[in-house]
Amino acid sequence: MSAGGGTKAILAALAANAGIAVAKFGGFLLTGSSSMLAESVHSVADTSNQGLLLLGKRTSVRRPTAEHPFGYGRDRYFYSFVVALLLFSLGSVFALYEGIHKIQHPEPLTSPLVAVVILVLAVALESYSFTTAIKESRLIKGELGWWQFIRQAKTPELPVVLLEDAGALLGLVLALSGVGLAVLTGNPVYDGIGTVGIGLLLGVIAIVLIVETKSLLIGEGATRSVLDEIVGELRGDQVLKVIHIRTQYLGPDELLIAAKIGLAPSLSVAEVAGEIDAAEARVRAAVPAARLIYLEPDLDRSDSEPANAEIDAVRD
């Protein structure tokens, strides 16, 4: 994902959620709707989340230091993980609490039409943000399905924005349903039920984000297709096979590769160095994210070591 593309989606979500948060909170003050209050807190959380994603993108480009020799690329994963925690705590838990409270102690709504107008406006703004995120995601997801993209993406911002916006739109539908049923039936309990639905929805989305960003934070390797490409590029005229390889993303755009390569036994030291340099150049040309490559030369022991046994183990 290009930095500009990811930033565009985040800024669109930030602008939409900030405006929506103000409108929803004003609607809550006028109507007393618990669904409106839950959605207000949800939008405030989303606005804060987009700010954290922007902060993570900014801090991740700091230069490496002696204390952090591999740089700060994982800042983007850390702040995405914090976003998931905030979505769960500020969004899901609060909505569940408020919804259960309203079910136990229902209060009639005042000026429900105001709530409906604000929620419809929020749907329009969220749809703009969601559409922007979809357009940006299509540029990088390729042939992957949407769920595969969310599971496999190494750049955390777009999956986070996609899930947040999808949750926001579904939450607005639940809020509209709760307010509408409360008005039609005269029973404000439906408003509380809609709020509980919003809380459960946000909880599911938050858990998905927590699981996926935790995996990125502790370190994920290259996908099978990328690993196959790396192994293919490492092989050359004098690189007879790849004996052992490990990869790990140090950040969305920085892949660490460590491999042991089997070379022809007749090569001189200078030729070994030349083969290593050529192999690194081939990999970097094919996989631009391969910033750090460490290759250990070894003799090809085809009779004693099964070819690519270590690679197959990593793929599985």
ChimeraX attribute file (.defattr): number of C-alpha atoms within 10 A of each C-alpha:
attribute: neighborCount
match mode: 1-to-1
recipient: residues
	/A:1	19
	/A:2	11
	/A:3	10
	/A:4	10
	/A:5	17
	/A:6	21
	/A:7	19
	/A:8	15
	/A:9	24
	/A:10	27
	/A:11	18
	/A:12	20
	/A:13	28
	/A:14	23
	/A:15	15
	/A:16	22
	/A:17	27
	/A:18	18
	/A:19	15
	/A:20	26
	/A:21	23
	/A:22	13
	/A:23	20
	/A:24	27
	/A:25	23
	/A:26	18
	/A:27	24
	/A:28	24
	/A:29	13
	/A:30	15
	/A:31	19
	/A:32	19
	/A:33	29
	/A:34	31
	/A:35	33
	/A:36	31
	/A:37	25
	/A:38	32
	/A:39	29
	/A:40	25
	/A:41	20
	/A:42	31
	/A:43	29
	/A:44	23
	/A:45	22
	/A:46	27
	/A:47	22
	/A:48	17
	/A:49	26
	/A:50	28
	/A:51	17
	/A:52	19
	/A:53	28
	/A:54	19
	/A:55	14
	/A:56	21
	/A:57	21
	/A:58	13
	/A:59	14
	/A:60	19
	/A:61	15
	/A:62	12
	/A:63	12
	/A:64	13
	/A:65	10
	/A:66	7
	/A:67	7
	/A:68	9
	/A:69	9
	/A:70	16
	/A:71	18
	/A:72	19
	/A:73	23
	/A:74	24
	/A:75	23
	/A:76	27
	/A:77	29
	/A:78	20
	/A:79	24
	/A:80	30
	/A:81	25
	/A:82	17
	/A:83	26
	/A:84	26
	/A:85	19
	/A:86	19
	/A:87	29
	/A:88	25
	/A:89	16
	/A:90	19
	/A:91	28
	/A:92	27
	/A:93	19
	/A:94	20
	/A:95	32
	/A:96	23
	/A:97	15
	/A:98	20
	/A:99	28
	/A:100	17
	/A:101	16
	/A:102	22
	/A:103	19
	/A:104	11
	/A:105	11
	/A:106	17
	/A:107	16
	/A:108	15
	/A:109	21
	/A:110	15
	/A:111	14
	/A:112	19
	/A:113	15
	/A:114	15
	/A:115	29
	/A:116	19
	/A:117	14
	/A:118	19
	/A:119	24
	/A:120	14
	/A:121	15
	/A:122	24
	/A:123	19
	/A:124	14
	/A:125	20
	/A:126	25
	/A:127	18
	/A:128	16
	/A:129	25
	/A:130	24
	/A:131	16
	/A:132	20
	/A:133	26
	/A:134	17
	/A:135	12
	/A:136	20
	/A:137	23
	/A:138	13
	/A:139	11
	/A:140	14
	/A:141	16
	/A:142	9
	/A:143	9
	/A:144	13
	/A:145	10
	/A:146	15
	/A:147	10
	/A:148	11
	/A:149	18
	/A:150	22
	/A:151	17
	/A:152	18
	/A:153	21
	/A:154	24
	/A:155	21
	/A:156	26
	/A:157	26
	/A:158	24
	/A:159	25
	/A:160	27
	/A:161	26
	/A:162	23
	/A:163	19
	/A:164	27
	/A:165	22
	/A:166	17
	/A:167	21
	/A:168	25
	/A:169	20
	/A:170	17
	/A:171	25
	/A:172	23
	/A:173	17
	/A:174	22
	/A:175	31
	/A:176	22
	/A:177	19
	/A:178	25
	/A:179	30
	/A:180	20
	/A:181	17
	/A:182	22
	/A:183	19
	/A:184	9
	/A:185	10
	/A:186	12
	/A:187	15
	/A:188	24
	/A:189	25
	/A:190	24
	/A:191	31
	/A:192	31
	/A:193	25
	/A:194	31
	/A:195	36
	/A:196	30
	/A:197	22
	/A:198	29
	/A:199	27
	/A:200	19
	/A:201	19
	/A:202	29
	/A:203	23
	/A:204	14
	/A:205	19
	/A:206	26
	/A:207	15
	/A:208	17
	/A:209	27
	/A:210	19
	/A:211	14
	/A:212	23
	/A:213	27
	/A:214	17
	/A:215	14
	/A:216	26
	/A:217	20
	/A:218	13
	/A:219	15
	/A:220	17
	/A:221	19
	/A:222	20
	/A:223	14
	/A:224	13
	/A:225	9
	/A:226	13
	/A:227	20
	/A:228	14
	/A:229	14
	/A:230	23
	/A:231	20
	/A:232	16
	/A:233	19
	/A:234	23
	/A:235	19
	/A:236	15
	/A:237	8
	/A:238	18
	/A:239	20
	/A:240	18
	/A:241	23
	/A:242	24
	/A:243	24
	/A:244	21
	/A:245	21
	/A:246	15
	/A:247	21
	/A:248	17
	/A:249	23
	/A:250	25
	/A:251	26
	/A:252	20
	/A:253	16
	/A:254	19
	/A:255	20
	/A:256	19
	/A:257	22
	/A:258	15
	/A:259	19
	/A:260	17
	/A:261	24
	/A:262	22
	/A:263	23
	/A:264	17
	/A:265	12
	/A:266	10
	/A:267	13
	/A:268	10
	/A:269	9
	/A:270	8
	/A:271	12
	/A:272	19
	/A:273	13
	/A:274	12
	/A:275	21
	/A:276	22
	/A:277	12
	/A:278	14
	/A:279	23
	/A:280	21
	/A:281	16
	/A:282	17
	/A:283	22
	/A:284	16
	/A:285	11
	/A:286	14
	/A:287	16
	/A:288	11
	/A:289	17
	/A:290	21
	/A:291	16
	/A:292	15
	/A:293	17
	/A:294	13
	/A:295	18
	/A:296	12
	/A:297	19
	/A:298	17
	/A:299	17
	/A:300	19
	/A:301	16
	/A:302	12
	/A:303	7
	/A:304	7
	/A:305	11
	/A:306	10
	/A:307	18
	/A:308	15
	/A:309	12
	/A:310	15
	/A:311	18
	/A:312	12
	/A:313	10
	/A:314	16
	/A:315	13
	/A:316	6
